[in-house]
Amino acid sequence: MTAMTAEERAAQDAAWAQHNLSQLRYFRALSLRARLEAVEGMADVIRHFEKMRTSGRFQKKKGRFAV
């Protein structure tokens, strides 16, 4: 794997920023019910990850997460 140039890194950062903005626009366009359901789903994922962490099935290793 080769290191990215400053231009490549800047382009990647800009692409991520654009993606994040598009996700925010999408979320804002949802109805209140859909937003609440999305937040509920996110909370379910967080609870699942917490169970995995406490059971030892989800650990951070060398800067990356491993299952």
C-alpha positions in Angstrom: 0.0 0.0 0.0 1.4 3.4 -1.0 1.1 6.6 0.8 -1.4 9.2 -0.6 -0.2 12.5 -1.9 -1.5 15.7 -0.4 -3.8 16.2 -3.4 -5.2 12.7 -3.1 -5.8 13.2 0.6 -7.5 16.5 0.0 -9.7 15.0 -2.7 -10.6 12.1 -0.4 -11.5 14.5 2.4 -13.6 16.6 0.1 -15.5 13.4 -1.1 -16.2 12.4 2.5 -17.4 15.9 3.4 -19.7 15.8 0.4 -21.0 12.3 1.4 -21.6 13.5 5.0 -23.6 16.5 3.7 -25.7 14.3 1.4 -26.5 12.0 4.4 -27.5 14.9 6.5 -29.8 16.3 3.7 -31.4 12.8 3.3 -32.0 12.5 7.1 -33.5 16.0 7.3 -35.9 15.1 4.4 -37.3 12.1 6.4 -40.6 12.4 8.3 -40.4 12.6 12.0 -41.6 9.0 12.3 -38.8 7.8 10.0 -36.2 9.9 11.8 -37.2 8.4 15.2 -37.1 4.9 13.7 -33.7 5.5 12.3 -32.4 6.7 15.7 -34.0 3.6 17.3 -32.1 1.4 14.8 -28.8 3.2 15.6 -29.4 2.6 19.3 -30.0 -1.1 18.6 -26.7 -1.3 16.8 -24.9 0.5 19.7 -26.5 -1.9 22.2 -25.4 -4.9 20.1 -21.8 -3.6 19.9 -21.8 -3.1 23.6 -22.9 -6.7 24.2 -20.1 -7.9 21.8 -17.5 -5.8 23.7 -18.6 -7.1 27.1 -18.5 -10.7 25.8 -15.1 -10.2 24.3 -16.2 -10.8 20.7 -15.4 -7.2 19.6 -12.0 -5.9 20.4 -9.7 -3.1 19.3 -6.4 -4.4 17.9 -3.6 -2.2 16.6 -5.8 0.7 15.6 -8.4 -1.5 13.9 -11.5 -3.2 15.2 -11.6 -7.0 14.9 -14.5 -9.3 15.4 
